[in-house]
Amino acid sequence: MLDIKVNRMNRFDDPDKNLKAFVDIEVNDSLLVKGLRVMNGQKGLFVTMPRQKGKDEKWYETVRVLSPAVKDQITETVLGAYEASLVEAEGETEGADL
């Protein structure tokens, strides 16, 4: 197993948008992958890898995970951190009402 940590998360709280957050992850304290996205789809939240638009106007992944187990580990880590940030933000909001 790899040691995967969320390095930075920029969350968007607009309920009308499918994009919920941009995330950067660290792998084994040696590799930084910037620009993962937390998206809300028809089946719930999912994580996409960084991508960029080509000259043909199509989007291409700039980082591709080849192992399904590693992809699952990244997804679990990122969504766990995203859910934790929602709980933390909710707690801050409730504390502000006091």
C-alpha positions as CSV (number, residue, x, y, z in Angstrom):
1,M,0.0,0.0,0.0
2,L,1.1,3.5,-0.7
3,D,1.0,6.3,1.9
4,I,-1.4,8.8,0.3
5,K,-2.3,12.1,2.1
6,V,-4.3,15.1,1.0
7,N,-1.9,18.0,0.8
8,R,-4.4,20.7,-0.1
9,M,-8.2,21.0,-0.7
10,N,-10.1,23.8,-2.3
11,R,-13.8,23.1,-1.7
12,F,-16.7,24.7,-3.5
13,D,-20.0,24.9,-1.7
14,D,-22.3,25.7,-4.6
15,P,-25.0,23.0,-4.5
16,D,-25.9,23.7,-8.2
17,K,-22.4,22.7,-9.4
18,N,-21.0,19.2,-10.0
19,L,-17.4,20.2,-9.1
20,K,-17.1,20.0,-5.3
21,A,-13.4,20.4,-4.7
22,F,-9.9,20.6,-6.2
23,V,-7.4,18.4,-4.3
24,D,-3.6,17.9,-4.3
25,I,-2.3,14.6,-2.9
26,E,1.1,13.5,-1.6
27,V,2.3,9.9,-2.3
28,N,4.9,8.4,0.0
29,D,6.1,11.9,1.0
30,S,7.9,11.9,-2.4
31,L,5.4,12.8,-5.1
32,L,2.8,15.6,-5.3
33,V,-0.1,15.2,-7.7
34,K,-2.0,18.4,-8.2
35,G,-5.5,19.0,-9.6
36,L,-7.6,15.9,-8.7
37,R,-11.3,16.8,-8.6
38,V,-14.1,15.7,-6.4
39,M,-17.2,15.6,-8.6
40,N,-20.9,14.9,-7.8
41,G,-22.4,12.5,-10.4
42,Q,-25.6,10.6,-10.9
43,K,-24.3,7.8,-8.6
44,G,-22.8,10.2,-6.0
45,L,-19.3,11.6,-5.3
46,F,-16.3,10.4,-7.3
47,V,-12.7,11.5,-7.9
48,T,-11.2,12.3,-11.3
49,M,-7.5,12.6,-12.0
50,P,-5.9,15.8,-13.3
51,R,-6.5,16.6,-16.9
52,Q,-6.0,19.2,-19.6
53,K,-7.6,20.2,-22.8
54,G,-5.8,19.2,-26.0
55,K,-5.6,21.2,-29.2
56,D,-8.5,19.0,-30.5
57,E,-10.7,20.4,-27.6
58,K,-10.9,17.0,-25.9
59,W,-9.8,16.5,-22.3
60,Y,-6.9,14.2,-21.5
61,E,-5.7,12.8,-18.1
62,T,-2.2,14.1,-17.3
63,V,-1.9,11.4,-14.6
64,R,-3.2,7.9,-15.0
65,V,-3.5,5.3,-12.3
66,L,-2.8,1.9,-13.7
67,S,-3.7,-0.2,-10.6
68,P,-7.4,-0.5,-9.6
69,A,-6.3,-1.0,-5.9
70,V,-4.3,2.3,-6.0
71,K,-7.2,4.1,-7.6
72,D,-9.5,2.8,-4.9
73,Q,-7.0,3.9,-2.2
74,I,-6.8,7.4,-3.7
75,T,-10.5,7.7,-4.0
76,E,-11.1,6.5,-0.4
77,T,-8.4,8.9,0.9
78,V,-9.7,11.9,-1.1
79,L,-13.4,11.4,-0.4
80,G,-12.7,10.7,3.3
81,A,-10.8,14.0,3.6
82,Y,-13.6,15.8,1.6
83,E,-16.3,14.4,4.0
84,A,-14.2,15.3,7.0
85,S,-13.9,18.9,5.7
86,L,-17.7,19.1,5.4
87,V,-18.2,17.9,9.0
88,E,-15.6,20.4,10.2
89,A,-17.2,23.2,8.3
90,E,-20.6,22.3,9.7
91,G,-19.2,22.3,13.2
92,E,-17.7,25.8,12.6
93,T,-21.0,27.0,11.3
94,E,-22.9,25.7,14.4
95,G,-20.3,27.3,16.7
96,A,-20.8,30.6,15.0
97,D,-24.5,30.6,16.0
98,L,-23.7,30.7,19.7
